[in-house]
């Protein structure tokens, strides 16, 4: 993938170039697909969703970020769901896994 994909939600800008996911707005976070765990849950009965991203596996010590979005925020997050699907596909691809 050579093209950058972006999505904006509130004050956060998500940017993915095929290997690195960057999140700007407040603290800047960077995650490489070879060392990233991504989980999107929801919607719950009120439409809320949670995005969890961590460096490595979530049960290990290290950076872990969790964002909670209301139904309205998610609705206004143009392109975020698609961007996160592309990121998850990159993580799951053979090139997204480290070789021993």
C-alpha positions, 0 to 999 in steps of 0.5 A: 500500500503506498497511499496514506489513509486518514480519518478524523474524529473530534480532535483526533486525526488517524493516519495509516500508511500501510505500516504505521498507524499514527494518531494526532491530537493530544498525545501523538501515538505511533504503532507499527503493524508488526507490534500492534494489537487492535480491537474495536468493540461495539456497538453496545445497546446505546451505540457506544464503541471502544477502540483499543490499541496496544504495543504488542499483546494487551496482557503484557506491560507497555503502551495501551490506549483506549478511546470510547466513542458515543454513537454520535461521535462514531457517526461523525467519524468519516472513514474511521471504521474503514481505516481501522479495517485496513489496519486490521487487515495489515496486522493479519497479513503475512507481512504484518507478522514478525518472523522468528 
